[in-house]
Amino acid sequence: QLEFVESGGGAVQSGGSLRLSCSASGFTLGHYNTGWFRQAPGKEREGVVAILVDGSSFYSDSVKGRFTGSRDIAENTQWLQMDNLKPEDTGIYYCAQINSVTAVNGTLKSVDLGSWGQGIQVTVSS
């Protein structure tokens, strides 16, 4: 059974940074596509970053240049470094195993999710 435990969320002012961590268990991270998605109140779920088995990564337009996804296969852990945060980044962030992605010109458009964690709150104030 795939399990994820997210940590590192919290509240920050606009322009600040946060680093989310995700400890995975029950599977080998490097054998799957993984990434992060978020859910904001009143908005649709949004794929933020996808990291594929071949090591390539794709970001949504809304976070490109500000967020960086990474993972360590040996530690079975992945991270999401979020810089220059904006109020519109507020939401619950989930670490996930991804079945497939849709990307156009290198930009993440959508993800087909497999399993995901409980999520962690990120709040950005103006």
Backbone as CSV, one residue per row, in Angstrom:
resi,resn,N_x,N_y,N_z,CA_x,CA_y,CA_z,C_x,C_y,C_z
1,GLN,0.845,-1.190,0.000,0.000,0.000,0.000,0.883,1.243,0.000
2,LEU,0.591,2.148,-0.934,1.373,3.374,-1.040,0.914,4.353,0.033
3,GLU,1.847,4.886,0.780,1.523,5.867,1.801,2.436,7.066,1.700
4,PHE,1.894,8.235,2.045,2.642,9.486,1.990,2.362,10.277,3.266
5,VAL,3.400,10.914,3.779,3.233,11.794,4.930,3.894,13.120,4.606
6,GLU,3.054,14.163,4.509,3.571,15.490,4.185,3.900,16.261,5.462
7,SER,4.867,17.152,5.354,5.219,18.035,6.462,5.798,19.331,5.898
8,GLY,5.886,20.350,6.761,6.542,21.595,6.373,5.621,22.723,5.976
9,GLY,4.320,22.496,6.015,3.410,23.570,5.655,3.347,24.630,6.743
10,GLY,2.505,25.629,6.537,2.347,26.674,7.530,1.891,27.965,6.898
11,ALA,2.079,29.047,7.637,1.665,30.372,7.177,2.888,31.229,6.910
12,VAL,2.827,31.997,5.847,3.946,32.850,5.463,3.393,34.074,4.760
13,GLN,4.157,35.134,4.786,3.732,36.339,4.084,4.100,36.267,2.612
14,SER,3.409,37.040,1.822,3.681,37.098,0.391,5.153,37.412,0.144
15,GLY,5.753,36.660,-0.790,7.167,36.819,-1.073,8.052,35.877,-0.291
16,GLY,7.473,35.200,0.683,8.236,34.278,1.517,8.402,32.912,0.876
17,SER,9.017,32.002,1.633,9.318,30.657,1.134,8.872,29.602,2.138
18,LEU,8.562,28.439,1.611,8.290,27.257,2.416,8.856,26.052,1.683
19,ARG,9.187,25.033,2.454,9.674,23.783,1.859,8.829,22.653,2.408
20,LEU,8.116,21.981,1.527,7.304,20.842,1.917,8.104,19.566,1.730
21,SER,7.911,18.634,2.649,8.551,17.327,2.554,7.478,16.249,2.488
22,CYS,7.824,15.157,1.847,6.899,14.033,1.737,7.681,12.739,1.885
23,SER,7.387,12.025,2.947,8.020,10.731,3.167,7.091,9.651,2.622
24,ALA,7.615,8.840,1.713,6.810,7.797,1.079,7.164,6.433,1.654
25,SER,6.190,5.552,1.716,6.428,4.187,2.178,5.508,3.231,1.434
26,GLY,5.890,1.969,1.450,5.077,0.958,0.782,5.409,0.780,-0.685
27,PHE,6.345,1.589,-1.193,6.739,1.464,-2.583,8.065,2.191,-2.765
28,THR,8.707,1.978,-3.894,9.966,2.647,-4.199,9.677,3.861,-5.065
29,LEU,9.990,5.013,-4.532,9.656,6.284,-5.188,10.150,6.330,-6.634
30,GLY,11.346,5.854,-6.850,11.959,5.959,-8.165,11.289,5.120,-9.243
31,HIS,10.407,4.220,-8.846,9.728,3.354,-9.819,8.423,3.969,-10.319
32,TYR,8.073,5.112,-9.784,6.802,5.733,-10.129,6.980,7.199,-10.493
33,ASN,6.052,7.715,-11.278,5.917,9.162,-11.421,5.304,9.678,-10.125
34,THR,5.834,10.775,-9.617,5.270,11.365,-8.403,5.214,12.878,-8.555
35,GLY,4.673,13.542,-7.559,4.616,14.993,-7.634,3.732,15.581,-6.562
36,TRP,3.261,16.771,-6.825,2.424,17.499,-5.874,1.231,18.115,-6.610
37,PHE,0.119,18.141,-5.922,-1.005,18.909,-6.414,-1.577,19.696,-5.249
38,ARG,-2.431,20.657,-5.559,-3.018,21.479,-4.493,-4.499,21.686,-4.744
39,GLN,-5.167,22.000,-3.662,-6.603,22.254,-3.697,-6.863,23.528,-2.913
40,ALA,-7.333,24.547,-3.589,-7.682,25.807,-2.928,-9.189,25.868,-2.738
41,PRO,-9.659,26.572,-1.730,-11.100,26.681,-1.497,-11.823,27.231,-2.718
42,GLY,-12.840,26.529,-3.153,-13.640,27.003,-4.270,-12.999,26.835,-5.632
43,LYS,-11.842,26.187,-5.669,-11.148,26.004,-6.945,-10.956,24.532,-7.248
44,GLU,-10.702,24.254,-8.504,-10.445,22.877,-8.910,-9.058,22.446,-8.461
45,ARG,-8.926,21.149,-8.293,-7.626,20.582,-7.983,-6.641,20.932,-9.107
46,GLU,-5.408,21.279,-8.713,-4.407,21.697,-9.703,-3.106,20.929,-9.515
47,GLY,-2.646,20.298,-10.561,-1.325,19.678,-10.520,-0.261,20.757,-10.508
48,VAL,0.669,20.691,-9.595,1.688,21.724,-9.428,3.007,21.295,-10.084
49,VAL,3.451,20.103,-9.781,4.688,19.587,-10.372,4.573,18.079,-10.486
50,ALA,5.110,17.550,-11.573,5.189,16.116,-11.773,6.645,15.761,-12.040
51,ILE,7.121,14.743,-11.348,8.484,14.244,-11.548,8.361,12.833,-12.087
52,LEU,8.859,12.637,-13.294,8.667,11.348,-13.948,9.797,10.376,-13.621
53,VAL,9.550,9.122,-13.942,10.523,8.065,-13.673,11.857,8.360,-14.357
54,ASP,11.812,8.977,-15.536,13.054,9.261,-16.267,13.784,10.481,-15.727
55,GLY,13.265,11.092,-14.682,13.910,12.235,-14.056,13.440,13.584,-14.553
56,SER,12.668,13.613,-15.624,12.152,14.877,-16.123,11.057,15.399,-15.201
57,SER,10.853,16.692,-15.239,9.831,17.297,-14.390,9.061,18.348,-15.178
58,PHE,7.820,18.526,-14.779,6.939,19.484,-15.432,6.222,20.308,-14.366
59,TYR,6.088,21.596,-14.648,5.453,22.514,-13.705,4.255,23.185,-14.362
60,SER,3.290,23.528,-13.540,2.166,24.297,-14.057,2.617,25.729,-14.303
61,ASP,1.892,26.422,-15.159,2.207,27.814,-15.471,2.218,28.690,-14.221
62,SER,1.310,28.399,-13.310,1.135,29.261,-12.142,2.322,29.215,-11.174
63,VAL,3.143,28.180,-11.245,4.257,28.062,-10.281,5.623,28.008,-10.952
64,LYS,5.644,27.921,-12.257,6.917,27.794,-12.970,7.832,28.961,-12.630
65,GLY,9.085,28.635,-12.308,10.054,29.660,-11.951,10.062,30.011,-10.473
66,ARG,9.059,29.531,-9.739,8.982,29.831,-8.301,9.073,28.571,-7.444
67,PHE,8.550,27.472,-7.951,8.542,26.212,-7.203,9.544,25.242,-7.828
68,THR,10.134,24.408,-6.977,11.055,23.384,-7.443,10.733,22.067,-6.753
69,GLY,10.444,21.060,-7.553,10.199,19.731,-7.014,11.454,18.884,-7.117
70,SER,11.698,18.063,-6.123,12.860,17.177,-6.156,12.550,15.929,-5.351
71,ARG,13.364,14.924,-5.528,13.172,13.711,-4.746,14.485,12.977,-4.589
72,ASP,14.596,12.244,-3.511,15.776,11.441,-3.218,15.321,9.985,-3.171
73,ILE,15.783,9.212,-4.126,15.344,7.832,-4.230,15.800,7.018,-3.024
74,ALA,17.011,7.255,-2.580,17.562,6.489,-1.457,16.768,6.750,-0.172
75,GLU,16.329,7.992,0.011,15.561,8.338,1.215,14.063,8.123,1.021
76,ASN,13.668,7.824,-0.218,12.239,7.662,-0.533,11.433,8.879,-0.083
77,THR,11.985,10.026,-0.372,11.398,11.288,0.064,11.389,12.264,-1.105
78,GLN,10.374,13.087,-1.154,10.354,14.156,-2.137,10.030,15.478,-1.448
79,TRP,10.423,16.554,-2.101,10.271,17.887,-1.542,9.647,18.830,-2.563
80,LEU,9.077,19.883,-2.042,8.599,20.971,-2.884,9.090,22.276,-2.269
81,GLN,10.067,22.887,-2.916,10.572,24.183,-2.474,9.727,25.264,-3.135
82,MET,9.126,26.103,-2.308,8.226,27.134,-2.822,8.794,28.501,-2.450
83,ASP,9.167,29.262,-3.453,9.731,30.597,-3.249,8.812,31.652,-3.842
84,ASN,9.014,32.881,-3.395,8.209,34.008,-3.884,6.718,33.663,-3.840
85,LEU,6.284,33.180,-2.704,4.904,32.747,-2.555,3.929,33.909,-2.690
86,LYS,2.766,33.607,-3.235,1.719,34.588,-3.461,0.454,34.137,-2.730
87,PRO,-0.435,35.057,-2.413,-1.684,34.673,-1.744,-2.461,33.608,-2.515
88,GLU,-2.387,33.635,-3.831,-3.109,32.639,-4.628,-2.496,31.249,-4.541
89,ASP,-1.359,31.115,-3.887,-0.766,29.803,-3.643,-1.383,29.125,-2.419
90,THR,-2.213,29.838,-1.701,-2.869,29.280,-0.517,-3.719,28.075,-0.873
91,GLY,-3.602,27.034,-0.077,-4.392,25.833,-0.304,-3.824,24.654,0.449
92,ILE,-4.420,23.506,0.227,-3.905,22.267,0.799,-3.060,21.595,-0.271
93,TYR,-1.852,21.231,0.099,-0.906,20.615,-0.827,-0.795,19.122,-0.525
94,TYR,-0.828,18.345,-1.584,-0.798,16.909,-1.457,0.384,16.330,-2.220
95,CYS,1.034,15.391,-1.584,2.075,14.598,-2.226,1.370,13.409,-2.895
96,ALA,1.779,13.061,-4.107,1.008,12.056,-4.821,1.851,11.170,-5.726
97,GLN,1.331,10.008,-5.959,1.809,9.134,-7.039,0.939,9.452,-8.250
98,ILE,1.600,9.638,-9.386,0.909,10.090,-10.585,0.927,8.997,-11.637
99,ASN,-0.228,8.685,-12.183,-0.304,7.666,-13.228,0.212,8.199,-14.564
100,SER,-0.233,9.387,-14.926,0.200,9.971,-16.188,0.015,11.486,-16.135
101,VAL,0.671,12.180,-17.062,0.569,13.637,-17.112,0.226,14.077,-18.525
102,THR,-0.343,15.262,-18.595,-0.534,15.944,-19.864,0.263,17.231,-19.791
103,ALA,1.214,17.366,-20.712,2.049,18.572,-20.751,2.048,19.120,-22.165
104,VAL,2.014,20.419,-22.274,2.046,21.091,-23.571,3.209,22.077,-23.558
105,ASN,4.121,21.904,-24.502,5.312,22.765,-24.577,6.044,22.835,-23.246
106,GLY,6.124,21.691,-22.578,6.876,21.599,-21.334,6.143,22.084,-20.106
107,THR,4.905,22.489,-20.269,4.119,22.987,-19.143,3.081,21.956,-18.723
108,LEU,3.017,21.693,-17.435,2.071,20.730,-16.914,0.649,21.270,-17.033
109,LYS,-0.199,20.467,-17.655,-1.588,20.881,-17.831,-2.528,20.095,-16.924
110,SER,-2.279,18.808,-16.790,-3.131,18.007,-15.929,-2.391,16.741,-15.524
111,VAL,-2.871,16.126,-14.431,-2.293,14.876,-13.960,-3.407,13.875,-13.696
112,ASP,-3.097,12.616,-13.915,-3.997,11.534,-13.551,-3.419,10.924,-12.280
113,LEU,-4.113,11.132,-11.174,-3.573,10.761,-9.878,-3.819,9.298,-9.531
114,GLY,-2.835,8.720,-8.809,-2.998,7.377,-8.302,-3.359,7.420,-6.837
115,SER,-2.335,7.577,-5.987,-2.546,7.685,-4.544,-1.983,9.007,-4.051
116,TRP,-2.474,9.454,-2.894,-1.956,10.694,-2.340,-2.073,10.700,-0.824
117,GLY,-1.391,11.664,-0.207,-1.366,11.746,1.236,-2.535,12.536,1.787
118,GLN,-2.436,12.852,3.088,-3.506,13.568,3.782,-3.546,15.040,3.410
119,GLY,-2.426,15.545,2.943,-2.361,16.957,2.593,-1.882,17.815,3.736
120,ILE,-1.383,18.997,3.379,-0.889,19.925,4.390,-1.237,21.342,3.964
121,GLN,-1.623,22.146,4.940,-2.095,23.505,4.651,-0.926,24.451,4.427
122,VAL,-1.065,25.264,3.379,-0.154,26.372,3.112,-1.001,27.634,3.012
123,THR,-0.650,28.626,3.809,-1.403,29.880,3.805,-0.444,31.035,3.560
124,VAL,-0.745,31.820,2.527,0.093,32.964,2.179,-0.733,34.229,2.341
125,SER,-0.286,35.116,3.193,-1.009,36.363,3.439,-0.360,37.510,2.681
126,SER,-1.177,38.469,2.323,-0.668,39.609,1.541,-0.132,40.694,2.442
